[in-house]
Amino acid sequence: MLIEEPVRLASVLAPSKEKYFPSLTKIVGTLGPKSRSVETIEACLVAGMSVARFDFSCLNAEYHQETLENLRSAVNNVKKLCAVS
């Protein structure tokens, strides 16, 4: 039986290669009706999105809560950190 250990923050932030310099560029993605599914958010994270933006000027709080939960699931699946703006 394989026991999966929780991902430690230090292991996620540690470079995978010795001579690897992480990019200082941040990619901000706005999550909306066409980009709120877990699969789409995972693809954005893999492509380099490092900040998820929410536009609270439209729709209701329940909509944004569901999108946030989808973001959390995608972050856990991809094992990549993502800030929320």
Jmol script that loads the backbone (N, CA, C; Angstrom):
load data "model"
ATOM      1  N   MET A   1       0.844  -1.174   0.000  1.00  0.00           N
ATOM      2  CA  MET A   1       0.000   0.000   0.000  1.00  0.00           C
ATOM      3  C   MET A   1       0.893   1.242   0.000  1.00  0.00           C
ATOM      4  N   LEU A   2       0.596   2.163  -0.872  1.00  0.00           N
ATOM      5  CA  LEU A   2       1.366   3.389  -0.999  1.00  0.00           C
ATOM      6  C   LEU A   2       0.681   4.488  -0.211  1.00  0.00           C
ATOM      7  N   ILE A   3       1.422   5.112   0.690  1.00  0.00           N
ATOM      8  CA  ILE A   3       0.888   6.209   1.488  1.00  0.00           C
ATOM      9  C   ILE A   3       1.440   7.502   0.919  1.00  0.00           C
ATOM     10  N   GLU A   4       0.529   8.372   0.489  1.00  0.00           N
ATOM     11  CA  GLU A   4       0.956   9.643  -0.080  1.00  0.00           C
ATOM     12  C   GLU A   4       1.109  10.658   1.043  1.00  0.00           C
ATOM     13  N   GLU A   5       2.305  11.243   1.129  1.00  0.00           N
ATOM     14  CA  GLU A   5       2.557  12.254   2.147  1.00  0.00           C
ATOM     15  C   GLU A   5       2.066  13.604   1.654  1.00  0.00           C
ATOM     16  N   PRO A   6       1.677  14.483   2.567  1.00  0.00           N
ATOM     17  CA  PRO A   6       1.266  15.815   2.131  1.00  0.00           C
ATOM     18  C   PRO A   6       2.441  16.572   1.518  1.00  0.00           C
ATOM     19  N   VAL A   7       2.120  17.443   0.573  1.00  0.00           N
ATOM     20  CA  VAL A   7       3.157  18.228  -0.086  1.00  0.00           C
ATOM     21  C   VAL A   7       3.610  19.331   0.861  1.00  0.00           C
ATOM     22  N   ARG A   8       4.885  19.417   1.061  1.00  0.00           N
ATOM     23  CA  ARG A   8       5.461  20.452   1.909  1.00  0.00           C
ATOM     24  C   ARG A   8       5.735  21.690   1.065  1.00  0.00           C
ATOM     25  N   LEU A   9       5.501  22.859   1.631  1.00  0.00           N
ATOM     26  CA  LEU A   9       5.698  24.109   0.916  1.00  0.00           C
ATOM     27  C   LEU A   9       7.128  24.236   0.428  1.00  0.00           C
ATOM     28  N   ALA A  10       8.075  23.819   1.221  1.00  0.00           N
ATOM     29  CA  ALA A  10       9.484  23.920   0.840  1.00  0.00           C
ATOM     30  C   ALA A  10       9.785  23.070  -0.398  1.00  0.00           C
ATOM     31  N   SER A  11       9.145  21.918  -0.518  1.00  0.00           N
ATOM     32  CA  SER A  11       9.410  21.063  -1.675  1.00  0.00           C
ATOM     33  C   SER A  11       8.811  21.643  -2.948  1.00  0.00           C
ATOM     34  N   VAL A  12       7.710  22.375  -2.839  1.00  0.00           N
ATOM     35  CA  VAL A  12       7.098  22.990  -4.012  1.00  0.00           C
ATOM     36  C   VAL A  12       7.933  24.170  -4.485  1.00  0.00           C
ATOM     37  N   LEU A  13       8.506  24.917  -3.540  1.00  0.00           N
ATOM     38  CA  LEU A  13       9.260  26.110  -3.881  1.00  0.00           C
ATOM     39  C   LEU A  13      10.707  25.821  -4.263  1.00  0.00           C
ATOM     40  N   ALA A  14      11.203  24.633  -3.953  1.00  0.00           N
ATOM     41  CA  ALA A  14      12.590  24.290  -4.279  1.00  0.00           C
ATOM     42  C   ALA A  14      12.721  24.033  -5.777  1.00  0.00           C
ATOM     43  N   PRO A  15      13.750  24.571  -6.411  1.00  0.00           N
ATOM     44  CA  PRO A  15      13.940  24.335  -7.848  1.00  0.00           C
ATOM     45  C   PRO A  15      14.225  22.862  -8.124  1.00  0.00           C
ATOM     46  N   SER A  16      13.720  22.372  -9.245  1.00  0.00           N
ATOM     47  CA  SER A  16      13.914  20.964  -9.583  1.00  0.00           C
ATOM     48  C   SER A  16      15.290  20.703 -10.195  1.00  0.00           C
ATOM     49  N   LYS A  17      15.926  21.745 -10.741  1.00  0.00           N
ATOM     50  CA  LYS A  17      17.257  21.609 -11.318  1.00  0.00           C
ATOM     51  C   LYS A  17      18.217  22.515 -10.558  1.00  0.00           C
ATOM     52  N   GLU A  18      19.476  22.114 -10.516  1.00  0.00           N
ATOM     53  CA  GLU A  18      20.457  22.894  -9.762  1.00  0.00           C
ATOM     54  C   GLU A  18      20.667  24.283 -10.335  1.00  0.00           C
ATOM     55  N   LYS A  19      20.735  24.416 -11.650  1.00  0.00           N
ATOM     56  CA  LYS A  19      21.011  25.704 -12.273  1.00  0.00           C
ATOM     57  C   LYS A  19      19.738  26.363 -12.788  1.00  0.00           C
ATOM     58  N   TYR A  20      18.660  26.097 -12.167  1.00  0.00           N
ATOM     59  CA  TYR A  20      17.370  26.629 -12.593  1.00  0.00           C
ATOM     60  C   TYR A  20      17.104  27.966 -11.910  1.00  0.00           C
ATOM     61  N   PHE A  21      16.809  28.989 -12.701  1.00  0.00           N
ATOM     62  CA  PHE A  21      16.455  30.293 -12.169  1.00  0.00           C
ATOM     63  C   PHE A  21      14.966  30.514 -12.412  1.00  0.00           C
ATOM     64  N   PRO A  22      14.172  30.599 -11.350  1.00  0.00           N
ATOM     65  CA  PRO A  22      12.729  30.771 -11.550  1.00  0.00           C
ATOM     66  C   PRO A  22      12.424  32.127 -12.183  1.00  0.00           C
ATOM     67  N   SER A  23      11.396  32.148 -12.976  1.00  0.00           N
ATOM     68  CA  SER A  23      10.981  33.380 -13.636  1.00  0.00           C
ATOM     69  C   SER A  23      10.378  34.339 -12.616  1.00  0.00           C
ATOM     70  N   LEU A  24      10.729  35.596 -12.733  1.00  0.00           N
ATOM     71  CA  LEU A  24      10.148  36.604 -11.857  1.00  0.00           C
ATOM     72  C   LEU A  24       8.883  37.191 -12.462  1.00  0.00           C
ATOM     73  N   THR A  25       8.544  36.788 -13.667  1.00  0.00           N
ATOM     74  CA  THR A  25       7.346  37.260 -14.335  1.00  0.00           C
ATOM     75  C   THR A  25       6.130  36.548 -13.767  1.00  0.00           C
ATOM     76  N   LYS A  26       5.101  37.306 -13.487  1.00  0.00           N
ATOM     77  CA  LYS A  26       3.850  36.735 -12.992  1.00  0.00           C
ATOM     78  C   LYS A  26       2.801  36.812 -14.085  1.00  0.00           C
ATOM     79  N   ILE A  27       2.044  35.764 -14.262  1.00  0.00           N
ATOM     80  CA  ILE A  27       0.963  35.747 -15.231  1.00  0.00           C
ATOM     81  C   ILE A  27      -0.341  35.800 -14.449  1.00  0.00           C
ATOM     82  N   VAL A  28      -1.130  36.837 -14.706  1.00  0.00           N
ATOM     83  CA  VAL A  28      -2.406  37.039 -14.019  1.00  0.00           C
ATOM     84  C   VAL A  28      -3.518  36.604 -14.956  1.00  0.00           C
ATOM     85  N   GLY A  29      -4.364  35.706 -14.482  1.00  0.00           N
ATOM     86  CA  GLY A  29      -5.503  35.242 -15.269  1.00  0.00           C
ATOM     87  C   GLY A  29      -6.804  35.585 -14.572  1.00  0.00           C
ATOM     88  N   THR A  30      -7.744  36.152 -15.315  1.00  0.00           N
ATOM     89  CA  THR A  30      -9.052  36.459 -14.754  1.00  0.00           C
ATOM     90  C   THR A  30      -9.948  35.252 -14.939  1.00  0.00           C
ATOM     91  N   LEU A  31     -10.515  34.760 -13.850  1.00  0.00           N
ATOM     92  CA  LEU A  31     -11.395  33.601 -13.906  1.00  0.00           C
ATOM     93  C   LEU A  31     -12.826  34.081 -14.123  1.00  0.00           C
ATOM     94  N   GLY A  32     -13.439  33.577 -15.177  1.00  0.00           N
ATOM     95  CA  GLY A  32     -14.796  33.980 -15.524  1.00  0.00           C
ATOM     96  C   GLY A  32     -15.606  32.787 -15.966  1.00  0.00           C
ATOM     97  N   PRO A  33     -16.748  33.026 -16.614  1.00  0.00           N
ATOM     98  CA  PRO A  33     -17.647  31.934 -16.999  1.00  0.00           C
ATOM     99  C   PRO A  33     -17.004  30.871 -17.887  1.00  0.00           C
ATOM    100  N   LYS A  34     -16.091  31.262 -18.773  1.00  0.00           N
ATOM    101  CA  LYS A  34     -15.469  30.291 -19.674  1.00  0.00           C
ATOM    102  C   LYS A  34     -14.175  29.718 -19.129  1.00  0.00           C
ATOM    103  N   SER A  35     -13.723  30.207 -17.990  1.00  0.00           N
ATOM    104  CA  SER A  35     -12.437  29.733 -17.449  1.00  0.00           C
ATOM    105  C   SER A  35     -12.547  29.363 -15.982  1.00  0.00           C
ATOM    106  N   ARG A  36     -13.675  28.847 -15.554  1.00  0.00           N
ATOM    107  CA  ARG A  36     -13.842  28.547 -14.134  1.00  0.00           C
ATOM    108  C   ARG A  36     -13.902  27.054 -13.825  1.00  0.00           C
ATOM    109  N   SER A  37     -13.852  26.201 -14.832  1.00  0.00           N
ATOM    110  CA  SER A  37     -13.873  24.766 -14.553  1.00  0.00           C
ATOM    111  C   SER A  37     -12.509  24.333 -14.012  1.00  0.00           C
ATOM    112  N   VAL A  38     -12.500  23.261 -13.255  1.00  0.00           N
ATOM    113  CA  VAL A  38     -11.264  22.757 -12.654  1.00  0.00           C
ATOM    114  C   VAL A  38     -10.249  22.414 -13.748  1.00  0.00           C
ATOM    115  N   GLU A  39     -10.715  21.776 -14.823  1.00  0.00           N
ATOM    116  CA  GLU A  39      -9.812  21.369 -15.898  1.00  0.00           C
ATOM    117  C   GLU A  39      -9.164  22.581 -16.571  1.00  0.00           C
ATOM    118  N   THR A  40      -9.947  23.621 -16.812  1.00  0.00           N
ATOM    119  CA  THR A  40      -9.419  24.822 -17.460  1.00  0.00           C
ATOM    120  C   THR A  40      -8.423  25.537 -16.555  1.00  0.00           C
ATOM    121  N   ILE A  41      -8.745  25.617 -15.270  1.00  0.00           N
ATOM    122  CA  ILE A  41      -7.838  26.273 -14.327  1.00  0.00           C
ATOM    123  C   ILE A  41      -6.539  25.485 -14.214  1.00  0.00           C
ATOM    124  N   GLU A  42      -6.633  24.155 -14.192  1.00  0.00           N
ATOM    125  CA  GLU A  42      -5.421  23.326 -14.157  1.00  0.00           C
ATOM    126  C   GLU A  42      -4.553  23.601 -15.377  1.00  0.00           C
ATOM    127  N   ALA A  43      -5.165  23.706 -16.551  1.00  0.00           N
ATOM    128  CA  ALA A  43      -4.403  23.985 -17.774  1.00  0.00           C
ATOM    129  C   ALA A  43      -3.729  25.351 -17.688  1.00  0.00           C
ATOM    130  N   CYS A  44      -4.423  26.335 -17.124  1.00  0.00           N
ATOM    131  CA  CYS A  44      -3.829  27.668 -16.960  1.00  0.00           C
ATOM    132  C   CYS A  44      -2.644  27.621 -16.002  1.00  0.00           C
ATOM    133  N   LEU A  45      -2.763  26.875 -14.923  1.00  0.00           N
ATOM    134  CA  LEU A  45      -1.669  26.751 -13.956  1.00  0.00           C
ATOM    135  C   LEU A  45      -0.455  26.085 -14.590  1.00  0.00           C
ATOM    136  N   VAL A  46      -0.685  25.033 -15.347  1.00  0.00           N
ATOM    137  CA  VAL A  46       0.417  24.341 -16.010  1.00  0.00           C
ATOM    138  C   VAL A  46       1.078  25.264 -17.036  1.00  0.00           C
ATOM    139  N   ALA A  47       0.274  26.114 -17.689  1.00  0.00           N
ATOM    140  CA  ALA A  47       0.808  27.045 -18.690  1.00  0.00           C
ATOM    141  C   ALA A  47       1.570  28.202 -18.067  1.00  0.00           C
ATOM    142  N   GLY A  48       1.445  28.393 -16.738  1.00  0.00           N
ATOM    143  CA  GLY A  48       2.236  29.425 -16.084  1.00  0.00           C
ATOM    144  C   GLY A  48       1.480  30.460 -15.291  1.00  0.00           C
ATOM    145  N   MET A  49       0.159  30.354 -15.202  1.00  0.00           N
ATOM    146  CA  MET A  49      -0.600  31.330 -14.416  1.00  0.00           C
ATOM    147  C   MET A  49      -0.149  31.263 -12.960  1.00  0.00           C
ATOM    148  N   SER A  50       0.164  32.425 -12.381  1.00  0.00           N
ATOM    149  CA  SER A  50       0.616  32.451 -10.995  1.00  0.00           C
ATOM    150  C   SER A  50      -0.285  33.305 -10.104  1.00  0.00           C
ATOM    151  N   VAL A  51      -1.216  34.043 -10.710  1.00  0.00           N
ATOM    152  CA  VAL A  51      -2.171  34.855  -9.957  1.00  0.00           C
ATOM    153  C   VAL A  51      -3.541  34.710 -10.605  1.00  0.00           C
ATOM    154  N   ALA A  52      -4.547  34.378  -9.810  1.00  0.00           N
ATOM    155  CA  ALA A  52      -5.921  34.291 -10.292  1.00  0.00           C
ATOM    156  C   ALA A  52      -6.669  35.545  -9.846  1.00  0.00           C
ATOM    157  N   ARG A  53      -7.302  36.208 -10.811  1.00  0.00           N
ATOM    158  CA  ARG A  53      -8.012  37.449 -10.527  1.00  0.00           C
ATOM    159  C   ARG A  53      -9.510  37.200 -10.578  1.00  0.00           C
ATOM    160  N   PHE A  54     -10.224  37.758  -9.618  1.00  0.00           N
ATOM    161  CA  PHE A  54     -11.675  37.689  -9.580  1.00  0.00           C
ATOM    162  C   PHE A  54     -12.231  39.087  -9.823  1.00  0.00           C
ATOM    163  N   ASP A  55     -13.237  39.202 -10.683  1.00  0.00           N
ATOM    164  CA  ASP A  55     -13.884  40.478 -10.954  1.00  0.00           C
ATOM    165  C   ASP A  55     -15.223  40.479 -10.215  1.00  0.00           C
ATOM    166  N   PHE A  56     -15.262  41.164  -9.075  1.00  0.00           N
ATOM    167  CA  PHE A  56     -16.449  41.150  -8.232  1.00  0.00           C
ATOM    168  C   PHE A  56     -17.508  42.164  -8.661  1.00  0.00           C
ATOM    169  N   SER A  57     -17.299  42.841  -9.799  1.00  0.00           N
ATOM    170  CA  SER A  57     -18.273  43.843 -10.226  1.00  0.00           C
ATOM    171  C   SER A  57     -19.524  43.200 -10.832  1.00  0.00           C
ATOM    172  N   CYS A  58     -19.445  41.918 -11.169  1.00  0.00           N
ATOM    173  CA  CYS A  58     -20.627  41.253 -11.709  1.00  0.00           C
ATOM    174  C   CYS A  58     -20.822  39.911 -11.030  1.00  0.00           C
ATOM    175  N   LEU A  59     -21.999  39.370 -11.181  1.00  0.00           N
ATOM    176  CA  LEU A  59     -22.427  38.086 -10.619  1.00  0.00           C
ATOM    177  C   LEU A  59     -22.481  38.143  -9.087  1.00  0.00           C
ATOM    178  N   ASN A  60     -22.860  37.019  -8.482  1.00  0.00           N
ATOM    179  CA  ASN A  60     -23.095  37.022  -7.031  1.00  0.00           C
ATOM    180  C   ASN A  60     -21.988  36.296  -6.274  1.00  0.00           C
ATOM    181  N   ALA A  61     -22.087  36.338  -4.961  1.00  0.00           N
ATOM    182  CA  ALA A  61     -21.047  35.763  -4.100  1.00  0.00           C
ATOM    183  C   ALA A  61     -20.965  34.238  -4.241  1.00  0.00           C
ATOM    184  N   GLU A  62     -22.091  33.571  -4.444  1.00  0.00           N
ATOM    185  CA  GLU A  62     -22.079  32.110  -4.582  1.00  0.00           C
ATOM    186  C   GLU A  62     -21.286  31.683  -5.821  1.00  0.00           C
ATOM    187  N   TYR A  63     -21.443  32.444  -6.895  1.00  0.00           N
ATOM    188  CA  TYR A  63     -20.703  32.168  -8.132  1.00  0.00           C
ATOM    189  C   TYR A  63     -19.197  32.240  -7.880  1.00  0.00           C
ATOM    190  N   HIS A  64     -18.762  33.292  -7.224  1.00  0.00           N
ATOM    191  CA  HIS A  64     -17.336  33.474  -6.965  1.00  0.00           C
ATOM    192  C   HIS A  64     -16.822  32.444  -5.960  1.00  0.00           C
ATOM    193  N   GLN A  65     -17.656  32.017  -5.017  1.00  0.00           N
ATOM    194  CA  GLN A  65     -17.258  30.991  -4.060  1.00  0.00           C
ATOM    195  C   GLN A  65     -17.023  29.658  -4.774  1.00  0.00           C
ATOM    196  N   GLU A  66     -17.886  29.322  -5.717  1.00  0.00           N
ATOM    197  CA  GLU A  66     -17.708  28.092  -6.495  1.00  0.00           C
ATOM    198  C   GLU A  66     -16.421  28.150  -7.320  1.00  0.00           C
ATOM    199  N   THR A  67     -16.152  29.321  -7.903  1.00  0.00           N
ATOM    200  CA  THR A  67     -14.924  29.482  -8.682  1.00  0.00           C
ATOM    201  C   THR A  67     -13.701  29.339  -7.786  1.00  0.00           C
ATOM    202  N   LEU A  68     -13.754  29.888  -6.586  1.00  0.00           N
ATOM    203  CA  LEU A  68     -12.643  29.768  -5.641  1.00  0.00           C
ATOM    204  C   LEU A  68     -12.428  28.313  -5.239  1.00  0.00           C
ATOM    205  N   GLU A  69     -13.502  27.577  -5.029  1.00  0.00           N
ATOM    206  CA  GLU A  69     -13.381  26.159  -4.693  1.00  0.00           C
ATOM    207  C   GLU A  69     -12.774  25.378  -5.858  1.00  0.00           C
ATOM    208  N   ASN A  70     -13.154  25.735  -7.093  1.00  0.00           N
ATOM    209  CA  ASN A  70     -12.550  25.096  -8.270  1.00  0.00           C
ATOM    210  C   ASN A  70     -11.056  25.409  -8.348  1.00  0.00           C
ATOM    211  N   LEU A  71     -10.689  26.646  -8.025  1.00  0.00           N
ATOM    212  CA  LEU A  71      -9.274  27.029  -8.011  1.00  0.00           C
ATOM    213  C   LEU A  71      -8.513  26.220  -6.965  1.00  0.00           C
ATOM    214  N   ARG A  72      -9.075  26.063  -5.796  1.00  0.00           N
ATOM    215  CA  ARG A  72      -8.417  25.269  -4.742  1.00  0.00           C
ATOM    216  C   ARG A  72      -8.202  23.836  -5.200  1.00  0.00           C
ATOM    217  N   SER A  73      -9.212  23.244  -5.840  1.00  0.00           N
ATOM    218  CA  SER A  73      -9.075  21.873  -6.332  1.00  0.00           C
ATOM    219  C   SER A  73      -7.977  21.775  -7.386  1.00  0.00           C
ATOM    220  N   ALA A  74      -7.953  22.744  -8.302  1.00  0.00           N
ATOM    221  CA  ALA A  74      -6.943  22.742  -9.361  1.00  0.00           C
ATOM    222  C   ALA A  74      -5.543  22.902  -8.794  1.00  0.00           C
ATOM    223  N   VAL A  75      -5.383  23.787  -7.809  1.00  0.00           N
ATOM    224  CA  VAL A  75      -4.076  23.993  -7.171  1.00  0.00           C
ATOM    225  C   VAL A  75      -3.612  22.705  -6.499  1.00  0.00           C
ATOM    226  N   ASN A  76      -4.525  22.014  -5.837  1.00  0.00           N
ATOM    227  CA  ASN A  76      -4.166  20.753  -5.172  1.00  0.00           C
ATOM    228  C   ASN A  76      -3.822  19.672  -6.203  1.00  0.00           C
ATOM    229  N   ASN A  77      -4.524  19.639  -7.319  1.00  0.00           N
ATOM    230  CA  ASN A  77      -4.265  18.614  -8.352  1.00  0.00           C
ATOM    231  C   ASN A  77      -2.927  18.853  -9.040  1.00  0.00           C
ATOM    232  N   VAL A  78      -2.624  20.118  -9.349  1.00  0.00           N
ATOM    233  CA  VAL A  78      -1.412  20.449 -10.090  1.00  0.00           C
ATOM    234  C   VAL A  78      -0.218  20.603  -9.160  1.00  0.00           C
ATOM    235  N   LYS A  79      -0.476  20.850  -7.890  1.00  0.00           N
ATOM    236  CA  LYS A  79       0.584  21.050  -6.877  1.00  0.00           C
ATOM    237  C   LYS A  79       1.421  22.282  -7.217  1.00  0.00           C
ATOM    238  N   LYS A  80       0.742  23.371  -7.521  1.00  0.00           N
ATOM    239  CA  LYS A  80       1.414  24.632  -7.836  1.00  0.00           C
ATOM    240  C   LYS A  80       0.705  25.746  -7.079  1.00  0.00           C
ATOM    241  N   LEU A  81       1.486  26.654  -6.508  1.00  0.00           N
ATOM    242  CA  LEU A  81       0.902  27.753  -5.772  1.00  0.00           C
ATOM    243  C   LEU A  81       0.328  28.800  -6.716  1.00  0.00           C
ATOM    244  N   CYS A  82      -0.757  29.459  -6.266  1.00  0.00           N
ATOM    245  CA  CYS A  82      -1.393  30.486  -7.082  1.00  0.00           C
ATOM    246  C   CYS A  82      -1.990  31.527  -6.137  1.00  0.00           C
ATOM    247  N   ALA A  83      -1.600  32.772  -6.316  1.00  0.00           N
ATOM    248  CA  ALA A  83      -2.152  33.858  -5.507  1.00  0.00           C
ATOM    249  C   ALA A  83      -3.539  34.230  -6.037  1.00  0.00           C
ATOM    250  N   VAL A  84      -4.335  34.866  -5.181  1.00  0.00           N
ATOM    251  CA  VAL A  84      -5.670  35.317  -5.555  1.00  0.00           C
ATOM    252  C   VAL A  84      -5.730  36.815  -5.400  1.00  0.00           C
ATOM    253  N   SER A  85      -6.243  37.471  -6.421  1.00  0.00           N
ATOM    254  CA  SER A  85      -6.346  38.921  -6.402  1.00  0.00           C
ATOM    255  C   SER A  85      -7.787  39.325  -6.610  1.00  0.00           C
TER     256      SER A  85
END
end "model"
wireframe off; spacefill off
backbone 0.3
color backbone group
